[in-house]
Amino acid sequence: MKSDIELINSEGRRNDGRGPHDLRKIKIEAGVLHRADGSCSLEWGGNKVLAAVYGPREAVPRHVQNPLRAIVQARYNMAAFSVEDRKRPGPDRRSVEISKVISEALEKVILIEQFPRASIDVNIEVLDAEAGTRCAGLTAAGVALVDAGIPMRDIPVACAAGKIGGKVVLDLGKEEDNFGDADLPIAISPRTGEVLLLQMDGHLTVDEFNEAFDLAVKGCQTVSEIQKKAIMQKYQSAAAEVQE
């Protein structure tokens, strides 16, 4: 459904004051849950996400075990209070789909061949939602996996670009996601640039797609640096406590 809301003005300023290539404010903290093997708290604009990792541990039931590698089971869930109009708690078709694509993305970077017959469980809980929750969830999961000591080829990171008012922009907000022309969330391995996840909603020309893709990759690289700082902060704080 289209809206008469002006999402971006003639000077290129968006409703929240950002420019076309600006990210929303991001805050990441590692190791926030004591009963998980690894965890992360992430705030991205109005999104608030918790990620918790358990494992590697024996996969149950046994028939799901793979004798050659671990299985990665991501569970993405939006809390009933995360949005104003959520009808009921629990997974819906969208949550099941996002859980599946996040599991597949994480399998590409985790060294799953080192843990035959095991399961690595990644729980992503969206506490507050304001567009871009799959990118926020996957980004939080990457930090939680590092916190759990899971061996990986790289730390996965996600970001989205899209089109509003005929212009390609980075990191869509709520109104931009609801009333914009297109949304392109991606996840990458920042060291190699390998694409781990790519989805699109809406319509883009080939040139617009290429512009949005390049912009989202740059956004991923920026968010990757925030991930690394959060991880370093956790271990620097732990080292300072030991010295005291």
C-alpha positions in Angstrom: 0.0 0.0 0.0 1.4 3.3 -1.0 1.5 6.4 1.2 1.6 10.1 0.6 4.4 10.4 3.2 7.5 12.1 1.7 10.3 9.6 2.6 13.2 11.7 1.1 13.2 15.4 0.2 14.7 17.1 -2.7 18.0 17.7 -0.8 18.4 14.0 -0.1 17.4 14.1 3.6 15.3 11.4 5.0 12.5 11.7 7.6 14.9 10.8 10.4 17.5 13.3 9.2 19.8 10.8 7.7 21.4 11.1 4.3 21.0 8.4 1.6 24.1 6.6 2.7 23.8 6.8 6.5 23.2 3.9 8.8 21.0 4.2 11.9 22.7 4.2 15.2 24.1 0.8 16.2 25.1 -0.5 19.6 26.5 -4.0 20.1 27.5 -5.8 23.3 28.9 -9.3 23.6 28.5 -11.8 26.4 25.3 -10.4 28.0 23.7 -13.8 29.0 25.5 -16.0 31.6 23.7 -19.3 30.9 24.4 -19.3 27.1 27.7 -20.4 25.6 27.8 -17.2 23.7 25.5 -14.2 23.5 25.0 -10.7 22.1 22.7 -7.7 22.6 22.2 -5.4 19.6 20.4 -2.2 19.1 20.1 -1.0 15.6 17.8 2.1 15.2 14.6 1.0 17.0 15.5 -2.7 16.8 16.5 -4.5 19.9 17.7 -8.0 19.5 19.2 -10.7 21.7 21.1 -13.7 20.3 22.2 -16.7 22.3 24.3 -19.6 21.1 24.4 -23.1 22.6 26.8 -25.8 21.5 28.4 -27.6 19.8 26.4 -30.3 21.6 25.0 -33.6 20.6 22.2 -33.2 18.1 18.8 -34.5 19.2 16.8 -36.4 18.2 19.5 -38.7 16.8 17.9 -39.0 13.3 18.8 -35.4 12.6 22.5 -36.0 13.2 25.0 -35.8 10.3 28.0 -38.1 10.7 30.2 -35.7 8.6 29.4 -32.3 10.1 27.4 -30.3 12.6 24.0 -28.9 11.8 23.2 -25.2 12.5 19.8 -24.6 13.8 18.9 -20.9 13.9 15.6 -19.9 15.5 14.4 -16.3 14.7 11.4 -15.1 16.7 9.7 -11.8 17.2 8.3 -11.4 20.7 4.6 -10.7 20.9 5.3 -7.2 22.2 8.0 -6.4 19.6 5.5 -4.6 17.3 2.1 -3.0 17.9 0.0 -5.2 15.7 1.4 -8.7 16.3 -1.6 -11.0 16.6 -0.1 -13.8 18.6 3.2 -15.0 20.0 5.2 -17.8 18.5 6.6 -18.5 15.0 4.7 -17.7 11.8 5.6 -18.4 8.2 7.9 -15.3 8.0 9.8 -16.4 11.1 10.2 -19.9 9.8 11.5 -18.6 6.5 14.0 -16.2 8.2 15.2 -18.9 10.5 15.9 -21.1 7.5 17.9 -18.5 5.5 19.9 -17.5 8.6 20.8 -21.1 9.3 22.0 -21.5 5.8 24.0 -18.3 5.9 25.7 -19.3 9.1 26.5 -22.8 7.8 28.7 -21.2 5.1 31.1 -19.6 7.7 31.1 -22.0 10.6 33.6 -24.9 10.4 30.8 -27.4 10.7 33.0 -30.3 9.5 34.9 -30.1 12.8 31.8 -31.2 14.8 30.2 -34.4 13.3 26.8 -35.4 14.8 26.7 -32.1 16.7 24.2 -29.3 16.7 25.0 -25.6 17.0 21.8 -23.8 18.2 21.4 -20.1 17.6 18.4 -18.3 19.2 17.5 -14.9 17.9 14.8 -13.0 19.9 13.5 -9.7 18.5 12.4 -7.6 21.5 11.7 -4.4 19.6 11.2 -4.2 15.8 11.7 -1.3 13.5 12.6 -2.7 10.1 15.7 -4.7 9.2 15.3 -7.3 12.0 16.7 -10.2 9.9 19.9 -8.2 9.3 20.1 -7.2 13.0 19.5 -10.8 14.0 22.1 -12.3 11.8 24.6 -9.6 12.8 24.0 -10.3 16.5 24.3 -14.1 15.8 27.7 -13.5 14.4 28.9 -11.8 17.5 27.3 -14.5 19.7 29.0 -17.3 17.8 32.4 -15.6 18.4 31.6 -15.2 22.1 30.8 -18.9 22.2 34.2 -19.8 20.7 32.7 -21.4 17.6 35.4 -21.7 14.9 34.5 -19.8 11.8 36.1 -18.6 8.6 34.8 -15.1 9.2 32.3 -13.2 11.3 29.1 -12.9 9.3 27.4 -9.5 9.0 24.3 -8.2 7.4 22.9 -4.9 6.2 20.2 -3.8 3.8 19.7 -1.1 1.1 16.6 -0.2 -0.8 14.8 2.4 -2.8 12.6 5.2 -1.6 11.1 8.0 -3.6 13.0 6.7 -6.6 16.4 7.0 -4.8 18.6 4.2 -3.6 19.4 4.5 0.1 21.1 2.5 2.9 19.4 0.9 5.9 15.7 1.4 5.6 13.7 2.6 8.6 10.2 1.6 9.5 8.2 4.0 7.2 10.8 3.5 4.4 10.4 -0.3 4.7 6.6 -0.1 4.8 6.1 2.5 2.0 9.3 2.4 0.0 9.8 0.9 -3.5 12.2 -1.9 -2.7 14.3 -3.6 0.1 17.5 -5.6 -0.5 18.9 -7.3 2.6 22.2 -9.1 2.2 24.8 -10.8 4.4 28.4 -11.3 3.6 31.7 -12.7 4.8 33.5 -9.3 5.1 37.0 -10.7 4.7 36.3 -12.4 1.3 33.1 -10.6 0.2 31.3 -13.9 -0.3 27.5 -13.4 -0.3 25.9 -15.5 2.4 22.3 -14.2 2.1 20.6 -12.1 -0.5 16.8 -11.4 -0.7 14.8 -8.7 -2.4 11.3 -7.3 -2.0 10.0 -4.8 -4.5 11.2 -3.6 -7.9 14.7 -2.4 -9.0 16.2 -1.9 -12.4 19.5 -3.6 -13.1 21.4 -0.4 -12.4 19.5 0.3 -9.2 20.1 -3.3 -8.1 23.8 -3.0 -8.6 23.9 0.4 -6.8 21.9 -1.0 -3.9 24.0 -4.1 -3.7 27.3 -2.1 -3.6 25.8 0.2 -1.0 24.7 -2.7 1.2 28.1 -4.3 1.0 29.7 -1.0 2.2 27.2 -0.9 5.0 28.1 -4.5 5.9 31.8 -3.5 6.1 31.0 -0.6 8.4 28.8 -2.8 10.7 31.6 -5.4 10.7 33.9 -2.9 12.3 31.3 -2.3 15.1 31.1 -6.0 15.6 34.9 -6.3 16.1 35.0 -3.4 18.5 32.2 -5.0 20.6 34.1 -8.4 20.7 37.4 -6.7 21.6 35.7 -4.6 24.3 34.4 -7.8 25.9 37.8 -9.5 26.1 39.6 -6.3 27.1 37.1 -6.0 30.0 37.6 -9.6 31.0 41.4 -9.2 30.9 41.2 -6.1 33.1 39.1 -8.0 35.6 41.7 -10.8 35.8 44.5 -8.3 36.3 42.6 -6.7 39.2 
